[in-house]
Amino acid sequence: MYPGNLYTATKWAVTGYAESLRQQLVGTGVRVLHIAPGHVDTPLWKDAPDAAIAPESVAGTMLWALAQPPGVDVSEVMIRATGQEF
């Protein structure tokens, strides 16, 4: 997230929406997973940040969360590269 800008506000809005949706769906068997990666090393960056996580690491984290048994609700995961400042 970037302190003090609209991007940061929209990321927090998605976090709140995901939690609200999770609460609304309790008892239905539907699980809501919000994954919030930090800087990901992709071609999106013109100048890649010093600390960026590999896309494969994000995918692995998603697969881990989705592979949890039915009685486990992983509702939020935040992952960052070691050394990312924010």
Contacts in CASP RR format, 6 or more apart in sequence:
PFRMAT RR
TARGET T0000
AUTHOR 0000-0000-0000
METHOD contacts of the structure
MODEL  1
MYPGNLYTATKWAVTGYAESLRQQLVGTGVRVLHIAPGHVDTPLWKDAPD
AAIAPESVAGTMLWALAQPPGVDVSEVMIRATGQEF
1 7 0 8 1.000
1 8 0 8 1.000
1 11 0 8 1.000
1 86 0 8 1.000
2 8 0 8 1.000
2 86 0 8 1.000
3 86 0 8 1.000
11 36 0 8 1.000
14 34 0 8 1.000
14 36 0 8 1.000
15 34 0 8 1.000
15 36 0 8 1.000
15 76 0 8 1.000
18 32 0 8 1.000
18 33 0 8 1.000
18 34 0 8 1.000
18 75 0 8 1.000
18 76 0 8 1.000
19 32 0 8 1.000
19 34 0 8 1.000
19 75 0 8 1.000
19 76 0 8 1.000
21 32 0 8 1.000
22 31 0 8 1.000
22 32 0 8 1.000
22 73 0 8 1.000
22 75 0 8 1.000
25 31 0 8 1.000
25 32 0 8 1.000
29 70 0 8 1.000
31 73 0 8 1.000
31 74 0 8 1.000
31 75 0 8 1.000
32 75 0 8 1.000
33 62 0 8 1.000
33 65 0 8 1.000
33 66 0 8 1.000
33 74 0 8 1.000
33 75 0 8 1.000
33 76 0 8 1.000
33 77 0 8 1.000
34 75 0 8 1.000
34 76 0 8 1.000
34 77 0 8 1.000
35 58 0 8 1.000
35 61 0 8 1.000
35 62 0 8 1.000
35 65 0 8 1.000
35 76 0 8 1.000
35 77 0 8 1.000
35 78 0 8 1.000
35 79 0 8 1.000
36 76 0 8 1.000
36 77 0 8 1.000
36 78 0 8 1.000
36 79 0 8 1.000
37 53 0 8 1.000
37 58 0 8 1.000
37 61 0 8 1.000
37 78 0 8 1.000
37 79 0 8 1.000
37 80 0 8 1.000
38 53 0 8 1.000
38 78 0 8 1.000
38 79 0 8 1.000
38 80 0 8 1.000
38 81 0 8 1.000
38 84 0 8 1.000
39 45 0 8 1.000
39 48 0 8 1.000
39 49 0 8 1.000
39 51 0 8 1.000
39 52 0 8 1.000
39 53 0 8 1.000
39 80 0 8 1.000
39 81 0 8 1.000
39 84 0 8 1.000
40 52 0 8 1.000
40 53 0 8 1.000
40 54 0 8 1.000
40 55 0 8 1.000
40 58 0 8 1.000
41 48 0 8 1.000
41 52 0 8 1.000
41 53 0 8 1.000
41 54 0 8 1.000
41 55 0 8 1.000
42 55 0 8 1.000
45 52 0 8 1.000
49 84 0 8 1.000
50 83 0 8 1.000
51 80 0 8 1.000
51 81 0 8 1.000
51 82 0 8 1.000
51 83 0 8 1.000
51 84 0 8 1.000
51 85 0 8 1.000
52 81 0 8 1.000
52 84 0 8 1.000
53 79 0 8 1.000
53 80 0 8 1.000
53 81 0 8 1.000
53 84 0 8 1.000
57 79 0 8 1.000
58 79 0 8 1.000
61 77 0 8 1.000
61 79 0 8 1.000
65 74 0 8 1.000
65 77 0 8 1.000
68 74 0 8 1.000
END
